[in-house]
């Protein structure tokens, strides 16, 4: 495909190690749409915030850190969206991938209402239970799609 036919893209990263190791960007904008890769509860240095305690087999022993992980994950998404001039108000869809659906439903409901600032956030939402995420102490990963009023040219 010639460069004349490729869509113009704007990308952003956090600069954490796994971006280069796995080979991806944290978010990409094409025209009016921002696609945010799966976010997790890391800090600026790439350390996991509120890691789950692990059992002898290296699996999460409990899900008590779910709310804290979800909260930090939204903070990271908000920071990424801001680099495109977007906010959670521009989000049209989110997908939560979680190790425990019941724990995520309870914790996520409160956090989502808080971060979106409404009892019924105006975006489509999916809550999907999975058997494993990227890091052993990780309980949640969230992807986002946002649409802007002013697209890239």
C-alpha positions in Angstrom: 0.0 0.0 0.0 1.4 3.4 -0.9 1.8 6.0 1.7 -0.8 8.1 -0.1 -3.4 5.4 0.7 -2.5 4.9 4.4 -4.6 6.6 6.9 -3.0 9.4 8.9 -2.4 8.1 12.5 -1.4 9.8 15.7 0.0 7.4 18.4 1.0 7.8 22.0 2.9 5.7 24.5 3.7 5.7 28.2 7.3 4.6 27.7 6.9 1.4 29.8 9.1 -1.6 29.0 6.3 -3.9 27.6 5.4 -1.5 24.8 8.8 -2.3 23.1 8.9 -5.9 24.3 5.5 -6.8 22.8 5.6 -4.2 20.1 2.6 -1.9 20.2 1.3 1.6 21.0 -0.9 2.5 23.9 -3.3 4.4 21.8 -3.8 5.4 18.1 -6.1 7.9 16.5 -7.3 7.5 12.9 -9.6 10.2 11.7 -12.2 10.9 14.5 -11.6 7.6 16.4 -9.1 6.8 19.2 -8.4 3.2 20.0 -6.9 2.7 23.4 -5.0 -0.6 24.0 -5.7 -2.7 27.0 -4.9 -0.6 30.1 -3.8 -1.9 33.5 -3.1 -0.4 36.9 0.6 0.6 36.4 2.3 3.7 37.7 4.5 6.0 35.7 7.6 3.7 36.1 5.6 0.7 35.0 5.1 -0.9 38.4 1.8 -2.5 39.1 -0.4 -0.5 41.4 -2.4 -2.6 44.0 -1.0 -6.0 42.8 -3.0 -9.0 43.9 -1.4 -11.3 46.5 -0.4 -14.5 44.7 -0.9 -18.1 45.9 1.8 -20.9 45.8 1.0 -21.5 42.1 1.5 -17.8 41.2 -2.2 -17.1 40.7 -4.2 -14.3 42.5 -5.1 -15.5 46.0 -8.0 -13.0 46.3 -9.6 -10.2 44.4 -9.7 -7.5 47.1 -7.5 -5.2 45.0 -9.9 -5.2 42.1 -11.3 -1.7 42.9 -7.9 -0.1 43.3 -6.7 -1.7 40.1 -9.8 -0.5 38.2 -9.4 3.0 39.6 -5.7 3.3 38.5 -6.6 1.8 35.1 -9.1 4.5 34.5 -6.5 7.1 35.6 -4.1 5.8 32.9 -6.8 5.8 30.2 -7.7 9.4 31.2 -4.1 10.4 30.8 -3.9 8.8 27.3 -7.1 10.3 26.1 -6.0 13.8 27.2 -3.0 13.5 24.8 -5.6 13.5 22.0 -7.7 16.3 23.5 -10.3 13.7 24.6 -11.9 12.8 27.9 -14.1 10.0 29.1 -17.0 11.9 27.7 -15.7 11.0 24.2 -15.6 7.2 25.0 -18.2 5.3 23.1 -17.2 1.8 24.1 -15.1 0.1 26.8 -14.3 -3.6 27.4 -13.2 -4.8 30.8 -11.2 -8.1 30.8 -11.2 -9.5 34.4 -10.2 -12.6 36.3 -13.3 -12.5 38.5 -16.5 -11.2 37.0 -18.4 -10.9 40.4 -15.6 -8.9 42.0 -15.2 -6.7 38.9 -19.0 -6.1 38.7 -19.1 -4.9 42.3 -16.0 -2.8 42.2 -16.3 -1.6 38.7 -19.9 -0.3 39.0 -18.9 2.2 41.7 -15.6 3.3 40.1 -17.2 3.7 36.6 -20.0 5.8 37.9 -17.5 8.0 39.8 -15.0 8.5 36.9 -17.7 9.1 34.3 -19.6 11.4 36.7 -23.0 9.8 36.2 -25.1 6.9 37.4 -25.3 5.6 33.9 -22.2 6.2 31.8 -23.0 6.9 28.2 -20.9 4.3 26.6 -21.3 0.7 25.6 -19.6 -1.6 28.0 -18.5 -5.2 28.0 -17.4 -7.2 31.1 -15.6 -10.4 30.1 -14.1 -13.0 32.4 -10.7 -14.4 31.3 -8.4 -17.0 32.7 -5.2 -14.9 32.7 -3.9 -11.4 32.0 -0.4 -10.2 31.1 1.0 -10.1 34.6 0.3 -12.6 37.4 -0.8 -10.0 39.9 -3.0 -8.2 37.4 -6.8 -8.5 37.9 -8.2 -6.3 35.2 -7.4 -4.8 31.8 -9.6 -2.3 30.0 -9.7 -1.2 26.4 -11.5 2.0 25.2 -12.7 3.5 21.9 -13.4 7.2 21.8 -14.8 9.4 19.0 -13.9 13.1 18.6 -15.9 15.8 17.1 -12.8 17.1 15.1 -11.1 14.3 13.3 -7.5 14.2 12.0 -7.3 15.6 8.4 
